[in-house]
Amino acid sequence: MLIYKILLPSEWAELEAAGHFDGSPDDRSSGFIHCSTREQVADTAARVFGQEPKLVVVAVDAEVLGGAVRWEEAPTRGDVFPHVYGSLPRTAVAAVHEIAGASAVDEVLPLE
């Protein structure tokens, strides 16, 4: 199963250089890396990254992460989201999508 992490281009560069991603400042303050399902990712992009001109959305193979992925309810949304407890290794990234802003997410990402 694929889950999706929305990154700023600088965060993607960090992941590539280090071979892993330890999370954005928001992720670190939450204690986990926020991810989305395919159905959730466009809404997440619009809500959180709406003003960003460029995004990188990585498709992550949740099976590679094993028990590090927990499905938890978002208190303010009521939806169940995938959260990654620990680092996100480059080896778990199945695909990389460079996107010109949040409004283009659904146009660029393939449907599962």
C-alpha positions in Angstrom: 0.0 0.0 0.0 1.2 3.5 -0.9 0.9 6.4 1.5 2.0 10.0 0.6 4.2 12.5 2.2 4.1 16.1 0.9 7.5 17.8 1.0 8.9 21.2 0.2 11.6 21.0 -2.5 14.2 21.8 0.2 12.9 18.9 2.4 13.1 16.5 -0.6 16.7 17.7 -1.2 17.5 16.9 2.5 15.9 13.4 2.2 18.0 12.7 -1.0 21.2 13.9 0.6 20.8 12.2 3.9 19.1 9.0 2.7 16.2 9.6 5.1 13.8 12.3 6.4 13.3 12.9 10.0 10.3 15.2 9.5 9.4 18.8 9.1 9.3 21.1 12.1 5.5 20.3 12.4 6.2 16.6 12.2 8.8 16.8 14.9 6.6 18.8 17.2 3.8 16.1 16.7 6.2 13.3 17.3 5.6 11.6 14.0 5.7 12.2 10.2 2.3 13.2 8.9 1.3 11.3 5.7 -1.9 10.9 3.7 -3.7 8.3 1.7 -4.2 8.9 -2.0 -7.7 10.1 -1.3 -6.6 12.5 1.4 -3.4 14.0 -0.2 -5.0 16.7 -2.4 -7.0 18.1 0.5 -4.0 18.0 2.8 -1.9 19.8 0.2 -4.5 22.5 -0.2 -5.1 22.9 3.5 -1.4 22.9 4.7 0.6 23.9 1.6 -1.8 26.0 -0.4 0.5 29.0 -0.7 3.6 27.0 -1.8 4.5 27.4 -5.5 6.2 24.0 -5.7 5.8 20.7 -3.8 7.3 17.3 -4.0 4.9 14.4 -3.2 6.5 11.1 -2.5 4.7 7.9 -2.6 5.9 5.7 0.2 5.6 1.9 0.4 4.0 1.4 3.8 5.0 -2.2 3.9 8.7 -1.2 3.8 8.1 0.8 7.0 6.2 -2.0 8.8 5.2 -1.2 12.3 6.5 2.4 12.1 3.2 3.3 10.3 0.2 3.8 12.6 -3.3 4.7 11.5 -4.6 7.4 13.8 -7.6 9.7 13.9 -6.8 13.4 13.4 -8.5 15.2 16.3 -9.6 18.2 14.3 -10.6 16.3 11.1 -12.0 13.0 12.3 -10.3 11.2 9.4 -7.8 8.4 10.0 -4.4 9.3 8.6 -1.1 7.3 8.3 1.6 8.5 10.7 5.2 7.4 10.5 6.9 7.0 13.9 10.6 7.2 13.1 12.6 8.3 10.1 11.4 8.0 6.5 14.1 6.1 4.6 14.8 6.8 0.9 14.4 3.1 0.3 10.7 3.3 1.2 10.0 5.9 -1.5 8.4 4.2 -4.4 7.8 7.3 -6.6 8.5 11.0 -6.6 6.1 13.6 -8.1 7.2 17.2 -8.5 4.1 19.4 -8.5 3.5 23.0 -9.4 1.4 23.9 -6.3 -1.3 22.2 -4.2 -4.0 22.7 -6.8 -2.2 20.3 -9.2 -1.9 17.3 -6.9 -4.9 15.4 -8.2 -3.9 16.1 -11.8 -0.3 14.8 -11.3 -0.7 11.8 -9.0 -1.8 8.6 -10.5 -5.0 7.0 -9.1 -4.3 3.8 -7.3 
